[in-house]
Amino acid sequence: MHITSETVRDEHAWVRDREPVVVPTINDTRERLGRIFETDVDPITPEAYRREVDAVFADGEVAVNVAGCVALLRDLDVAGDYPGFVVDEVLGRELAATIAGGRPLSLLAQATFHFVDVHVSEDATADGAGAAGADDLDAALAAGFQTRLPGWDWREGESPFAVASPTDE
């Protein structure tokens, strides 16, 4: 695989165009997690998803890594699928973490990836249907972007754990 600026632009467009699949998956995930954690989580709009995709791809170092993972998962297939279980899970988890950003969000996105992955059907993957990595790709996009986007009450406002810097007097 050879990744160029053109490759990154192409993968950016592809991820943006996944909005009809990813946004409902994000909102379904938020609804399921909200029930489990007994909280309301705001759904996201297609416009918010596309804006956040643009933000991720605006950072060149992040963009090239996201594009590489997306391209690999789009093309990844393993005869019999199950022997390739580890590689598509690793790539999906890392893609979700990269999209979400630094810690603690990257770790949260990795955990969320596995939660989303069990709910994403291979039938729902329009592009790459039949490829081992197709459902993991959609799960990774949903987990990464749902973690990164606002809508969780615990992320709104100041953290009760922040320590104020002493001021010079």
N, C-alpha and C positions, 0 to 999 in steps of 0.2 A: 504494500500500500504506500502510495506517495501522496502526502497532503500538501496542497498549495493554497494560496489565498482564494483561488477559484473554488477549490474543494470546500473551504470553510463557508464561502458565500452560498454554495449549493446546499450544504447541510443546514445552514441557517434558514434558507427558504423552505427546505423540507420540514424542519421542525416547526416553523411557523404554520405551514400548511397542514400539520397534524392536529391543529386546533379542534376540528370536529370530533376527533377521537379522544384527545388528551383532556380537554376541558370537562366533558361529562365524567371522565374517569376521576379527575381531581375532585369534582363536586360530589361524586358518589363516595370517594374516599373520605372527604371531610364529613359527610353525613354519617358514615359508619364510625369514624373515630369520635365524632361528637357524641354519638349514642354511648359508645364504650366509656368515654371520659366524662359523660354527663355534662356536656357543655354545648353551646351553640357555636358553630364555626361558619363564618360567612362564606357563601359560594363565590366563585370568581366568574368573571365575564370573559368572553372570547377576546375582547379588546385588552383586558388586563393581562391575559396570557401572552398575546402577541407583543405587548409593550415589554413584558419581562423577558421574552425570548430575545428581543432586540437588545435589552440591557446586558444579558449574558453574552451575546455575541459581539457587543461593543468593546469588551475587554479581550484584547487579542490573545493573551496567555490562556485565558479560560476558553475562549472560542475555539482555538486549535485543539484543545483537549476534548471539549465537548464534541466537536466535529469528528474527531478520530473515533471516539467511542460510538457515536451514532452510526458512522459508516461501517464500523466493524459489526455492530449488532444487526444492522440492516442486511448484511451479507452473510452473517454467521449461520451455518447449518452443520449439523453433525448427523451422520448416518445413524438412525435409530434414536436420535435425540438424547436419550438418557445419559449415554456416555459423555455428552457435552454439557451436562447439567452444571458443572462447576464454572466453566468459562463464561457462559451467558449470565449466570448469577453474579459473578465477580464484576464483569463489565457493567451490568445493570446497576449494581450497588455503587460502583465508583462513578458512573455517570450521574446518578441521583445526587451523590455527595458533591460532585463538582458543580452541578447546577445550583445546589442550595447555598453554597458558599462555605466559609470557614466554620470552625467549631463554635458552638455546639450544633449548629444547623446541619453540618455535613453528617454528623453521626445520627441525628434525628432522621435525616433523609434516607440513610442506609437502612435504618430500622423500618421506616415507612415503606421502602421499596419492597421488602419481603411481604408486608401486609397487603400492599397493592397487587403484587405479583400473583398471589393466590386468587385474586378476584378478577384478573384480566384474562379474558378468553382469547385463545388463538383465533377464534372466529371473528373477533372484533378488530383484528389487525388487518387493515386494508392493504397495506404495502408490505411485501415480504411474507405474505401468507405462506405458511408451511415451513418457514425458516425458524430454526431453534431460537434465534435471538429476537424475533419479532415481538412476541408478547413481553419479553423482558425490556425491550426498548420502550414500548408504551408505558409499562409500569415505572421505568426509571424516569421518563419525562414527567409523568404525573407526580411521582414522589418528590422529585427535585423541585419542580415548580410549585407544588402545593406547600412545600416547606418554606420556600423563599417568599411566597406571596403573603400579604397581610390577611387577617381575618380571624386569627386566634387571639382570644382575650389576653392570654398570658404574655403575649408579645406586645400588647398595646401599653403605652405609658412607660414610666420609669420602673426599673427593676428594684424590688425591695432589698436586693443584695449588693447594690452599687455602694461603693465607699467614696465619699466625697474627699477630694484632695484638701489638705490643710491650706489655708490661705496665709500669705505673708502679711504681717501687720506692721 
